[in-house]
Amino acid sequence: MELLIVSGLSGAGKSVAMNALEDIGYFCIDNVPAGLLPSITAFSKAGDNQLERVALSMDVRGCRSREQIEAALQQLDEQKTPYKILFLDAPDDVLMRRYSETRRRHPISIAEGVSTRDAFLKERQILQPLKERADYTINTGLLSTSQNKERICDLFMKNGGAKNAMQLTIMSFGFKFGLPPEADLVLDVRCLPNPFYVPELKHKTGLDQEVVDFVMSHPEAQELLHRYENFLQYALPLYVKEGKSQLTIAVGCTGGKHRSITFARKLAEYCTSLGYEPGMQHRDAVR
C-alpha cells in the first residue's frame, strides 16, 4: 500500500489537495484522529480491504497536541508501515485573508475561544512534527486553487502529471439527434462533403477506412482538421492549468456516422500524440 499523510495549516489548501488526490486514484479519508491512524492503516492493508493508494488527512480537528501526532507516527514506524507526508503551508497574513474572505472560524478559535491569529500560532506548534518530517512541503501563499491542484497532480500522478489528471473524452454525435448535454466543446464538421450521398459509403461509418479516405481526400477537410488540432494544442494546456478534472469534446455532423466519427478519431490520435489519454465515444454510430 502507498500511504500519504496530508496535513497543513487551516486554509492552506488541504481540501483542494485531497480532491486532487481522489481525482488521480487515491482512496481518501479526511480528518483522521491521531489515535486512529495506526488502526486505519492496518485496516487498509488487511485482506479484502487492501488498498493500493491511500491518502489520510490529519490536522488540528483530530489532533489536539503535538504529543498525539508524535505518538501516532511512532506507532507507524514500529509497525514498519512505509508512508510519506505532504504538508501544505502559507504565510499567516495569507491565511488570515482567506479566513476573512470565507467568513469561517478557525477550529481552535471555535474550541478555545481565542483569536484567529493566536489559533494559527497554536496550530503551527501542534503540527510541527508533521512539518519537520514532511517529504513534500508546498507553500500555497502565491498559488491559486487550480495551481495548487496542478502541483499536487505533478507530484503524485502516475505517468503524466496534471495533464493526465484531466479526463479527456472525445465524442462523435449527430446534430439531428441533439447536442450532447455533457459536451464542454462542440466542433461542427457539417461543412464537409458528406459520404452519406455516396451509395457505397452510405451504410458504412467513420470506423471504416473507406469513409475515412473519402472524408480526408478533400483539401478542406485536411485544413479544417489542421485548424482544430492547432486550437486543441493551445487550449488543452489552459484547461489543465485551470484545474479542470474532465473535458468532453463533441464532434458533430448531420447523422453522427461518417464525418464526425472520422474527425473524432483523428483528433483523438492527435491528442494522444500530445501526451493525453483521451477516451472515445460514438454516440450515434448505431442509430
Salt bridges, closest charged atoms under 4 A:
GLU2 OE2 - ARG53 NH2 3.34
ASP23 OD2 - LYS149 NZ 3.36
ASP30 OD1 - ARG61 NH2 3.06
GLU52 OE2 - LYS158 NZ 2.99
ASP59 OD2 - LYS14 NZ 3.98
ASP59 OD2 - ARG61 NH2 2.73
GLU70 OE2 - ARG66 NE 3.39
ASP77 OD2 - ARG133 NH2 2.82
ASP89 OD1 - ARG124 NH1 3.02
ASP89 OD2 - LYS131 NZ 2.92
ASP92 OD1 - ARG124 NH2 2.89
GLU101 OE2 - ARG97 NE 3.67
GLU112 OE2 - LYS122 NZ 2.67
GLU123 OE1 - HIS106 NE2 2.80
ASP184 OD1 - LYS244 NZ 3.57
ASP188 OD2 - ARG190 NH2 2.78
GLU210 OE2 - LYS204 NZ 3.67
GLU223 OE2 - ARG227 NE 2.84
ASP284 OD2 - ARG283 NH2 2.99
ASP284 OD1 - ARG287 NE 2.62
